């Protein structure tokens, strides 16, 4: 953590030094000090927009995770449905996000619903694919033991496959937490009246690059906080999956 902070501080100092040496116009690249001033001067407005974007991200993450989990369970439990569900799953990601966003705004309006829907569409795929991969790669020995003990298909799914696939689901949820802000911000760029994406677009039209960077900085902090919070919760929800990187010994 300390090394990461020092690396970020070094990048900021390099950024500040580059602006001083090159004298680049502020509307092209503002100095970090100018961005900090914009953040302090407009913190109330930025906070209001950030809360809206945070709500869109959290709702999209929750709905996307539930949809992804449900899709993976259906794919495993319903053998006949896999033939048409898997192609639909892949097609949903083949269409560019920017092509879907205007349609969602047209259908759901300029409010929060279209942004939540966009975030949900982006999030559910990594969750669904990761969980489905974990469900279908259950150790054969566990499945044979369940069959020997007389467990049926659904009982084997809930008592054997799902617990064994939780580490894979956790990986999918971590990826989902990392990409969750993309859907909300893209939706705000296409059409919105509030949110960090709307604020950045509004500032860009007025050449307020320092405000854009301030909003981007807040969005970055939100994304980091969401990922670390998700990782912390998953570590405690799945305690039987140790992290070898945290326990390995440093050798010289």
C-alpha positions in Angstrom: 0.0 0.0 0.0 2.8 2.4 0.9 4.7 1.6 -2.3 1.6 2.2 -4.3 1.1 5.6 -2.7 4.7 6.5 -3.3 4.4 5.5 -7.0 1.2 7.6 -7.4 3.0 10.5 -5.7 5.9 10.2 -8.1 3.6 10.2 -11.1 1.9 13.4 -9.8 5.3 15.1 -9.3 6.3 14.1 -12.9 3.0 15.4 -14.2 3.5 18.7 -12.3 7.1 19.0 -13.5 6.1 18.3 -17.1 3.5 21.0 -17.1 6.0 23.5 -15.6 8.7 22.7 -18.1 6.6 22.6 -21.3 4.1 25.3 -20.3 1.3 23.4 -21.9 -2.0 25.4 -21.9 -4.3 24.5 -19.0 -7.1 23.6 -21.3 -5.0 20.8 -22.8 -3.3 19.5 -19.6 -3.9 21.2 -16.3 -1.3 20.9 -13.6 -2.2 18.7 -10.6 -2.3 21.8 -8.4 -5.0 23.3 -10.7 -7.0 20.0 -10.6 -6.8 20.0 -6.7 -8.0 23.6 -6.7 -10.9 22.8 -8.9 -11.8 19.8 -6.7 -11.7 22.0 -3.6 -13.6 24.8 -5.2 -16.4 22.6 -6.6 -16.4 19.7 -4.1 -20.1 20.1 -3.3 -21.2 19.8 -7.0 -18.7 17.0 -7.6 -20.0 15.1 -4.5 -23.6 15.4 -5.7 -22.7 14.0 -9.1 -20.5 11.3 -7.5 -23.3 10.0 -5.3 -25.6 9.6 -8.3 -22.9 7.7 -10.2 -22.1 5.6 -7.2 -25.8 4.6 -6.9 -25.9 3.6 -10.5 -22.7 1.5 -10.2 -23.9 -0.3 -7.0 -27.3 -1.1 -8.5 -25.8 -2.2 -11.7 -23.3 -4.4 -9.8 -26.0 -6.0 -7.7 -28.3 -6.7 -10.7 -25.5 -7.8 -13.0 -24.2 -10.2 -10.4 -27.6 -11.7 -9.7 -28.3 -12.0 -13.5 -24.9 -13.6 -14.1 -25.3 -16.1 -11.2 -28.8 -17.0 -12.4 -27.5 -17.4 -16.0 -24.7 -19.7 -15.0 -27.0 -21.9 -12.9 -29.5 -22.2 -15.8 -26.7 -23.2 -18.2 -25.6 -26.0 -15.9 -29.0 -27.2 -14.8 -30.8 -27.0 -18.2 -28.8 -29.0 -20.7 -31.2 -28.4 -23.6 -31.2 -24.7 -23.0 -27.4 -24.4 -23.4 -27.6 -24.7 -27.2 -29.3 -21.3 -27.5 -28.4 -19.6 -24.2 -24.6 -19.8 -24.8 -24.8 -18.1 -28.3 -27.0 -15.4 -26.8 -24.5 -14.9 -24.0 -21.7 -14.4 -26.5 -23.8 -12.1 -28.8 -24.6 -9.9 -25.9 -20.9 -9.0 -25.7 -20.2 -8.8 -29.4 -22.3 -5.7 -29.8 -20.3 -2.6 -28.8 -21.4 -0.8 -25.6 -21.7 2.5 -27.3 -24.1 1.0 -29.8 -26.4 -0.2 -27.0 -26.3 3.0 -24.8 -28.4 5.2 -27.1 -31.1 2.5 -27.4 -31.3 2.0 -23.6 -31.6 5.8 -23.2 -34.4 5.9 -25.8 -36.2 3.0 -24.2 -35.6 3.8 -20.5 -35.2 7.6 -20.5 -32.5 9.9 -19.3 -32.9 8.9 -15.7 -31.0 6.3 -13.6 -32.7 3.3 -15.1 -30.8 3.4 -18.4 -27.4 3.8 -16.7 -28.2 0.9 -14.3 -29.2 -1.3 -17.3 -25.9 -0.4 -19.1 -23.9 -1.3 -16.0 -25.8 -4.5 -15.6 -25.2 -5.6 -19.2 -21.4 -5.0 -18.8 -21.2 -6.7 -15.4 -23.2 -9.9 -15.9 -21.0 -11.4 -18.5 -17.8 -11.9 -16.4 -19.9 -13.1 -13.5 -21.8 -15.6 -15.7 -18.8 -17.0 -17.5 -16.6 -17.3 -14.4 -19.3 -19.0 -12.4 -20.3 -21.3 -15.2 -16.7 -22.3 -15.8 -16.4 -23.1 -12.1 -19.7 -25.1 -12.0 -18.7 -27.3 -14.9 -15.2 -28.0 -13.6 -16.2 -29.6 -10.3 -13.8 -32.4 -9.3 -15.1 -35.8 -10.6 -14.4 -37.4 -7.3 -16.9 -35.1 -5.5 -19.5 -35.8 -8.1 -19.0 -39.6 -7.8 -19.3 -39.4 -4.1 -22.5 -37.4 -4.3 -23.9 -40.0 -6.8 -22.9 -42.9 -4.5 -24.7 -41.2 -1.6 -27.9 -41.0 -3.7 -27.9 -37.2 -4.4 -30.1 -36.1 -7.2 -29.2 -33.5 -9.9 -30.4 -30.4 -8.0 -29.0 -31.7 -4.7 -25.6 -32.2 -6.4 -25.8 -28.8 -7.9 -26.5 -26.9 -4.7 -24.4 -29.1 -2.3 -21.4 -29.9 -4.5 -21.1 -27.8 -7.6 -22.0 -24.4 -6.2 -19.7 -24.6 -3.1 -16.8 -25.8 -5.3 -17.4 -23.0 -7.9 -17.5 -20.2 -5.3 -13.8 -19.3 -5.9 -14.5 -18.9 -9.6 -17.5 -16.8 -8.8 -15.3 -14.6 -6.6 -12.9 -14.0 -9.5 -15.8 -13.0 -11.7 -17.2 -10.6 -9.1 -13.7 -9.0 -8.8 -13.6 -8.4 -12.5 -17.2 -7.1 -12.4 -16.3 -4.6 -9.6 -13.4 -3.3 -11.8 -15.6 -2.7 -14.9 -18.7 -1.6 -13.1 -18.1 2.1 -13.5 -17.7 1.8 -17.3 -21.4 1.1 -17.9 -22.7 3.9 -15.7 -20.3 6.5 -17.1 -20.9 5.5 -20.7 -24.6 5.8 -20.1 -24.1 9.3 -18.6 -22.1 10.3 -21.7 -24.9 9.3 -24.0 -27.7 11.1 -22.2 -28.0 12.2 -18.6 -28.7 15.2 -16.4 -26.5 14.3 -13.5 -23.5 12.0 -12.6 -19.8 12.2 -13.0 -20.0 11.3 -16.7 -22.4 14.1 -17.3 -20.2 16.5 -15.4 -17.1 15.5 -17.4 -19.1 16.0 -20.7 -20.4 19.3 -19.5 -16.9 20.5 -18.5 -15.4 19.4 -21.7 -17.9 21.5 -23.7 -16.7 24.6 -21.7 -12.9 23.7 -21.9 -12.9 23.2 -18.1 -10.3 20.5 -18.3 -9.4 20.9 -14.6 -12.9 20.0 -13.6 -12.8 17.0 -15.9 -9.7 15.7 -14.3 -11.2 16.4 -10.8 -14.3 14.3 -11.7 -12.1 11.6 -13.2 -10.0 11.5 -10.0 -13.1 11.0 -7.9 -14.3 8.3 -10.2 -10.9 6.6 -9.9 -11.2 6.7 -6.1 -14.7 5.2 -6.3 -13.5 2.4 -8.5 -10.6 1.5 -6.2 -12.8 1.6 -3.2 -15.4 -0.6 -4.8 -12.8 -3.2 -5.9 -11.0 -3.3 -2.5 -14.4 -3.5 -0.7 -15.5 -6.4 -3.0 -12.2 -8.2 -2.5 -12.4 -7.8 1.3 -15.9 -9.2 1.5 -15.1 -12.1 -0.8 -12.1 -13.0 1.3 -14.3 -13.3 4.4 -17.2 -15.0 2.5 -14.9 -17.7 1.2 -12.4 -18.3 4.0 -11.4 -21.8 2.8 -9.7 -20.2 -0.3 -6.4 -18.9 1.1 -4.4 -16.3 -0.8 -0.9 -17.7 -1.2 0.5 -14.3 -2.2 -0.3 -13.0 1.3 1.3 -16.0 3.1 4.3 -16.6 0.9 7.7 -16.0 2.5 10.1 -13.6 0.9 13.3 -15.4 -0.1 16.6 -13.6 -0.7 
